[in-house]
């Protein structure tokens, strides 16, 4: 088993949709369930989709993906990583900084062990946690702000087919600064999958990731994979006494009975959408399900499951294969192997 960190350098804007009406909102980062679905579509073009699904359904999955998170440059020009804050709030000796700390959305790997300390945090450590997230930006000039990305709303026009009346609507797009983008963690339990995954990621970079790919969004280049233990901060995370979830998670049938005793903090998100097979998008909706989100905490790493979300009467709808959504857990912590 080996765990790697890889980096996606986007060639242009990206759009990762947020639930709601329209495309006016976008997420920073991408859930592991959506990422794996895109990767399996890429593997389908390489003729390996069935093998990949079978390998992920094994008792020990051949590989497990985390969600994608932001990376950028710190004030010294070094690569810096962000992770979602754990869902359990820290305990403070001085509550005067609690409001500022609660505003934090992202933490560095070095800050997470401090955040998760069981004993109350002293004022000095709390002051460091109370600093604002380093990534928010309201300006289009990266050089002046030093922020990692900017979000813009792009105008679009819809025309009525019968009357030709026009209506304006808006689409959100994320633009990353040079040297910034998204990164993910990849745990490989079967080394024979390392090369196919590299080929699939390279192809996915040409196809694009996320929404609005018709307009050229989401294309990226993938950098060299780096061993996780060689990246400062991450080795400490793998030694934490509690396990931090860095992917979306859906419990396997045999794990349901122990969830109550294992979970310390958690939340859920609804996963729904349309079926995409290879390069072909369809108007067929897959079954929806609820997944545990990144930042959840467990006393033990839980494997999770691949979930069959094939819609009813699939063959009548023209689907020739089953549709799966990834709920395999990627955990970091003591004994953090899924």
C-alpha positions in Angstrom: 0.0 0.0 0.0 1.2 3.5 -0.9 -0.3 6.9 -0.6 0.4 9.7 -3.0 -0.5 13.4 -3.5 -1.1 14.6 -7.0 -1.7 18.1 -8.4 -4.1 19.4 -11.0 -3.0 22.5 -12.9 -6.0 23.9 -14.7 -5.6 25.5 -18.1 -8.6 27.8 -17.7 -11.7 28.3 -15.5 -13.6 25.5 -13.8 -17.1 25.0 -12.6 -18.0 22.5 -9.9 -21.7 22.8 -9.4 -23.5 23.6 -6.1 -27.0 22.3 -5.4 -29.7 24.8 -6.1 -31.3 26.6 -9.0 -29.2 27.6 -11.9 -25.4 27.7 -12.2 -24.8 30.9 -10.2 -22.9 29.1 -7.5 -19.8 26.9 -7.6 -17.8 24.9 -5.1 -14.1 25.1 -4.5 -12.9 21.5 -4.8 -14.7 18.4 -6.0 -16.1 15.4 -4.0 -14.5 12.0 -4.4 -17.8 10.5 -5.7 -17.8 13.0 -8.6 -14.1 12.6 -9.2 -14.2 8.8 -9.4 -17.2 8.9 -11.7 -15.3 11.2 -14.1 -12.2 8.9 -13.8 -14.3 5.8 -14.6 -15.7 7.5 -17.7 -12.1 8.1 -18.7 -11.2 4.5 -18.0 -14.2 3.4 -20.1 -12.6 5.1 -23.1 -9.5 3.0 -22.3 -11.6 -0.1 -22.2 -11.1 -0.7 -18.4 -14.3 0.5 -16.8 -15.6 -2.9 -15.9 -12.2 -3.9 -14.4 -12.1 -0.7 -12.4 -15.5 -1.2 -10.8 -14.7 -4.9 -10.0 -11.4 -3.8 -8.4 -13.2 -1.2 -6.3 -15.8 -3.7 -5.1 -13.2 -6.0 -3.6 -12.8 -6.4 0.2 -9.6 -4.3 -0.1 -10.2 -1.8 -3.0 -7.4 -1.6 -5.5 -7.3 2.2 -4.9 -9.1 4.9 -3.0 -9.4 8.6 -3.9 -9.8 11.5 -1.6 -11.8 14.6 -2.7 -10.0 17.5 -4.4 -8.8 20.4 -2.2 -7.1 23.7 -3.0 -3.3 24.2 -3.0 -1.3 27.4 -3.7 1.7 29.3 -2.6 2.5 30.7 0.9 4.2 34.0 1.5 7.6 32.3 1.0 6.6 30.9 -2.4 6.4 27.3 -1.2 3.5 25.0 -2.0 0.9 25.1 0.7 -2.1 22.8 1.1 -5.6 23.3 2.5 -7.9 20.7 4.0 -11.6 21.1 5.2 -11.8 21.8 8.9 -12.9 18.9 11.1 -16.6 18.9 12.0 -15.8 18.8 15.7 -15.0 22.3 17.1 -12.0 22.8 19.4 -12.2 23.6 23.1 -10.8 27.0 24.1 -9.4 28.4 27.3 -10.2 31.9 26.0 -13.5 32.2 24.2 -12.9 35.7 22.9 -11.5 34.3 19.6 -14.3 31.6 19.2 -16.2 33.7 16.6 -13.2 34.1 14.4 -12.2 30.5 14.7 -15.7 29.3 13.7 -15.3 31.3 10.5 -12.5 29.1 9.3 -13.5 26.9 6.4 -10.0 25.6 5.6 -7.0 24.5 7.7 -3.4 23.6 6.8 -2.3 20.1 7.6 -0.2 21.5 10.5 -3.3 23.2 12.1 -5.5 20.1 12.1 -3.8 18.2 15.0 -4.1 21.4 17.1 -7.7 21.8 16.2 -8.4 18.2 17.3 -6.6 18.4 20.6 -8.8 16.9 23.4 -7.5 19.4 26.0 -8.5 23.0 25.9 -6.4 25.2 23.5 -4.4 27.9 25.0 -4.6 31.6 23.9 -1.5 31.4 21.7 -2.6 28.4 19.7 -6.2 29.9 19.5 -4.8 33.1 18.0 -3.1 31.2 15.2 -6.4 29.3 14.5 -8.3 32.6 14.5 -6.5 34.0 11.4 -8.8 34.3 8.3 -8.7 31.7 5.5 -5.9 32.7 3.0 -7.9 32.0 -0.1 -10.9 34.4 -0.3 -10.6 36.8 -3.1 -12.9 39.6 -4.5 -10.4 41.0 -7.0 -9.4 39.8 -10.5 -5.8 40.8 -10.0 -4.0 37.9 -8.5 -0.6 39.7 -8.4 -1.9 42.4 -6.1 -4.0 40.2 -3.8 -1.8 37.2 -3.5 -5.0 35.0 -3.3 -5.2 31.5 -4.9 -8.4 31.9 -6.9 -11.1 34.3 -8.0 -14.7 33.6 -8.7 -16.5 35.4 -11.5 -20.1 35.3 -12.9 -20.2 34.9 -16.7 -23.4 36.2 -18.5 -25.2 33.8 -20.7 -28.3 34.3 -22.9 -31.2 31.8 -23.4 -33.4 32.1 -26.4 -37.0 30.9 -26.4 -37.6 28.4 -29.3 -41.0 29.7 -30.3 -40.8 33.4 -29.7 -37.0 34.0 -29.9 -37.3 36.1 -26.7 -34.1 36.3 -24.8 -33.3 35.9 -21.1 -30.0 36.5 -19.4 -28.6 34.1 -16.8 -25.3 33.7 -15.1 -22.7 31.0 -14.7 -20.1 30.9 -12.0 -16.5 30.2 -12.9 -13.4 29.7 -10.8 -10.0 31.0 -12.0 -6.9 29.8 -10.3 -3.8 31.9 -10.0 -0.6 30.7 -11.5 1.0 28.0 -9.4 -2.4 27.2 -7.7 -5.0 24.6 -8.3 -6.5 21.5 -6.7 -4.8 18.5 -5.3 -5.9 15.0 -4.2 -4.7 12.0 -2.3 -4.5 8.6 -3.8 -4.1 5.4 -1.9 -3.0 2.4 -4.1 -3.4 -1.0 -2.6 -2.8 -2.8 -5.9 0.3 -1.4 -7.6 -0.8 -2.7 -11.0 -3.3 0.1 -11.1 -0.8 2.9 -10.9 -0.1 3.1 -14.6 -3.8 2.8 -15.8 -4.7 5.5 -13.3 -2.0 7.8 -14.7 -3.2 7.3 -18.2 -6.9 7.8 -17.2 -6.0 11.1 -15.4 -4.0 12.3 -18.5 -7.1 11.6 -20.7 -9.4 13.2 -18.2 -7.3 16.3 -18.3 -8.0 16.6 -22.0 -11.8 15.8 -21.5 -12.2 18.3 -18.7 -13.4 18.0 -15.1 -16.7 19.4 -13.8 -19.4 21.3 -15.6 -19.5 23.6 -18.6 -16.9 21.5 -20.5 -18.6 22.5 -23.8 -17.2 26.0 -23.1 -13.7 24.7 -22.5 -13.8 24.6 -18.7 -12.1 22.1 -16.5 -9.2 21.1 -18.7 -6.0 20.4 -16.7 -2.5 18.9 -16.6 -1.6 16.5 -13.9 1.8 16.8 -12.2 4.0 14.1 -10.9 2.7 12.1 -8.0 4.5 12.6 -4.7 4.6 10.2 -1.7 2.4 11.6 1.0 5.1 11.1 3.7 7.4 13.4 1.8 5.0 16.4 2.0 5.4 18.4 5.3 2.4 18.1 7.6 0.7 15.1 6.2 2.7 12.5 8.0 1.5 13.9 11.3 -2.1 13.5 10.2 -1.6 9.8 9.7 -0.6 9.5 13.4 -3.6 11.3 14.9 -5.6 9.2 17.5 -8.9 10.0 15.6 -9.5 9.4 11.9 -10.3 12.3 9.6 -12.5 11.7 6.5 -11.1 13.3 3.3 -13.6 11.8 0.9 -17.3 11.2 0.6 -18.4 8.0 2.5 -21.3 5.6 2.3 -21.3 2.8 4.9 -21.0 -0.8 3.8 -23.8 -3.1 5.1 -21.5 -4.7 7.7 -20.5 -1.3 9.0 -24.0 0.0 9.8 -24.2 -1.6 13.2 -21.0 0.1 14.5 -21.5 3.6 13.1 -23.1 4.8 16.4 -20.0 3.8 18.4 -17.4 4.8 15.9 -18.5 8.3 14.7 -17.5 11.4 16.7 -18.7 14.1 14.3 -20.4 13.9 10.9 -22.6 15.6 8.3 -24.2 14.5 5.1 -24.7 15.8 1.6 -27.2 14.7 -1.1 -25.6 13.3 -4.3 -27.8 13.4 -7.3 -27.5 14.1 -11.0 -27.7 12.7 -14.5 -26.0 9.6 -16.0 -22.8 10.2 -18.1 -21.3 7.2 -19.9 -17.9 7.7 -21.5 -18.1 10.8 -23.5 -21.9 10.7 -23.7 -24.1 12.8 -21.4 -27.7 11.7 -21.0 -31.0 13.1 -19.7 -31.4 10.1 -17.5 -31.4 10.8 -13.7 -29.5 8.4 -11.5 -30.8 7.5 -8.0 -29.9 10.0 -5.3 -28.2 9.1 -2.1 -26.8 10.8 1.0 -23.0 10.6 1.6 -21.0 11.5 4.7 -18.9 14.6 4.0 -15.2 15.5 4.3 -14.2 16.6 7.8 -16.2 13.8 9.6 -14.4 12.0 12.4 -14.4 8.4 13.4 -12.6 6.3 16.0 -11.7 3.7 13.3 -11.2 4.0 9.6 -14.3 2.6 7.8 -14.1 1.0 4.4 -17.3 2.2 2.8 -18.9 0.9 -0.4 -19.6 1.3 -4.0 -23.3 2.2 -4.3 -25.5 1.0 -7.2 -27.5 4.1 -8.3 -28.9 2.6 -11.5 -32.3 4.1 -12.2 -35.3 1.7 -12.5 -36.1 0.2 -15.9 -32.5 0.9 -17.0 -32.6 -1.3 -20.1 -35.8 0.4 -21.3 -34.0 3.8 -20.9 -31.2 2.5 -23.1 -28.6 1.9 -20.4 -26.4 -1.2 -21.1 -24.5 -1.2 -17.8 -25.0 -0.5 -14.1 -24.3 2.9 -12.6 -22.3 3.2 -9.4 -21.4 6.0 -7.0 -18.3 5.9 -4.9 -18.7 5.8 -1.1 -15.3 4.4 -0.3 -13.8 6.2 2.7 -10.4 7.8 2.5 -9.3 8.4 6.1 -6.1 9.8 7.7 -5.4 8.9 11.3 -3.8 6.3 13.5 -4.6 3.0 11.7 -6.1 5.1 9.0 -6.0 2.6 6.2 -9.5 1.9 4.8 
